[in-house]
Amino acid sequence: MTHGKYFLATSTSSPRDNAKTSIIHQFVWSEFSETYVPTESRRTYHPSVVVNGRLYDLQVTDLPVVPYFPANSFYEWSDFRYCGLRSASAYVLVFDLNAPETFQYVKNMREQIFESRNMQGVPVFVVGNKHDLGEPREHREVAGLVKKHWRCGYVECSAKYNWHVGLLFREIVRALDDGGGLGARGAGDQGRRDRCRIL
C-alpha cells in the first residue's frame, strides 16, 4: 500500500551539518558516513516500513537547502523547479540539537508552510538530530514548544547510532493513518500504545 510522499527540509541557519541526509540513509540503507556531503539536488528514496502489521511504501524526498517555502505554485515552479513542496503528504523539519540557531530555520519554515497552504490532514514533524552529542535536559523547552504550542510531532534522534530513526518514519505513517493530525507522540513516549494522536 502506498501512503503518500514525505519531504524533508534542512536547516540553513548554521554552517554545521544537521545530518538530515544521514537520517534518510540510516533508515533506507542502515548506513552512516562521517563525511559530510551537502545535498545539492533533489534525491528521492522509496523505502518500505511495517506499521501495525501493514506494509507501507514511502516516497521520501531529500531536498537541498530551501531558503523559503513557496507561497503558491508559481513560486514553487519558478524558484524550485517544482520540487513538490506544496503537495507533500507530510513535512519533516530537521535541526541540530547542539546548534540552537538551526532551530530558528525550522521555526521560520514551519510558519511559512502553515501560512502558505491548507495543512488539514498534513502532519509536520520537527526532528532534533545528533542527540548523542548533547544533554537531554537542554532540549525540554524546544520539545514543549513543538508539541504543546505548535501541535506538531517531535522526535529526537541520532542518525549516527540509528537511535529513533525508524521511530520517526513509523510515527509519520501512524499520523497519516490517524487522519493526518499535526504531530505524534514524542520520542520519550515510545512503546506506550500501538497508535498515537498528534499533540
N, C-alpha and C positions, 0 to 999 in steps of 0.2 A: 504494500500500500504506500503510495507516495503522499507525503503530507506537507508540501509546501517548500518554500525557498527561505533560506536563512542567510542574512548578510551580516558581516562583521565590519565594524568601523574601528579605526585605531586612533590613538592619541597623537596630536601634533604639538603638544604643549611642552614637551621635554626632548632634549637631544637623545635621551636614553631610549632604548628599545623596550616596549612593554610586552613583547613576546606574543603578540596576537597570533601570528602565523604559527608559532610554536605550539599554541593550544590546538590549532587545527591539525597540525602534523602529528601531535601526540594522540589525538583522537582517531585520526584516519589510519595512520601507519604505525602507531606505538613507537615513535622515534622522537628524539630531541637532539638538536645540534647547538653547541655552544657558540657557533659562528653566527653572527647577525647578518642577515641579508635583507635589506629593505624591500618591501613589496612595491614593485614598480608598475605592475599591470594587474588587471583583474584575473584571479585564478578561481576556478570552480572545482569543487570536490563533490563526490557522490558516495558518501558513506551510508551505512545502514545501522540502525540501532533497534534493540528489542526493548519495549516498554510494556509491562503488564502482559507479557506473553504474545504481543503483537509485533511484527516486523515493520519498521518504517524506513523507507528510502528517503534520504535527505539530499538536498542540494545546498551546499554551503559555499557561499561566495566570499572570498577574501579580497578586499579592495585596498588599493594604495591609499595614502593619506587623502581624506576628503575634507577640504577646508570649510565647507558648509553643506547643509542639507538643502537640496534644490526645492525652491518654493512651489514649483509647478513642473509639468512635463517638458515645457520649452527649455527651462534652465537645465533640467537633467540632460536633455539631448544635446544642447549646445555646449555645456560645460563638462559633462561627464560621458558623452557619447553613449548615453543610455546604459548605465550600469545596473538598472533595475532597482535603484534605491527606493523609489516611490511605490513599488509594487511588492516589496518584501513581505513575507508572512510573519517574520519576527526580526527583531534587531538585537544584536549583541554589541555592547559598547565596552571596550576593554581599556583599563588603565593600570598603571604600575603602582602597586600598593606602597612602594618605597619611594615614589616620586609624587608627592601630593599635588604638585602643579599639573600633573597629567589628568587629574580628576576634573579640572576646570574645563578641559576639552569635552569630556563626557557630559558634563552639566550643560554646556552650550549646545552640543549636538542633540541631546535629548529634548531641550526646549524647542529647537528648530524643527525636529521631527514632529512634535505634538502640535506646533503652530501651522505646519505645512500640509498635513494630511489627516484624514479620518483614522483614528487609531483604535476604533472599536474592534475588538477581536484580534488585535495585533500585539502580542507580548513584546516587552522590552526588557532585556536583561543587562544589568551592569555587572561587569566581571572585574574583580581585583586580582591581578595576576602577580606572580612572584611572592606568594605567601611564605615560601620557605626562607625568605631573606628578612622578614620583619617581625615585629612584635604584635600579636593579635589584639592586644589592648588598644593599640593606636587606631584600629580600624572601626571601632564601635560607632563612632559618630557618623561615618560615611554609611555604614550598614543601616543605621536608624533612619537617616535622611532618605536613602533609596527605598527602603521597604515601607516606612510609615508615611512619609510625605509625598514621595513620587509614586508610590504604589507600583513599583517595578520589582522584578526579580533581582536578587543579589546573590552572587556566588563568589567566594574567594577560592582561588586555585593555585596550583603550582604546575606549570607545563613541564618543568624540568623533572619533577618526581611523579608526574601523572596523578596528582592529588586533586580530586574533584573535577577532573576534566570530563570524564564520562557522565558524572552527575549533571554538569551543565547542560549537555545535549539531551539527556533524559528529561530534565526539567522543562526544556523548551518544548519537547513533544507533549509532555503532560499538560503544559499550559495551553497549547493549541487544542488538545483533546477536550480540555475543560471549557472551550469556547473562546480561547484567546486571552482573556483577562490581561492584567498588566503586571505580571510578575510571577513569582514562585516562591516556595519555601526557601529560606536561606540555607547556606551550606551547613550551618550548625544544627539544622533540623532533620538531616537525612535519616532515613530509616524509621521514622515515626509512623508514616502512613504510605500506602501504595499510591494514593492520588493526592494532589495538593490543590489548594486555591491560591490565587495570587493575592499577596498582601497589599 
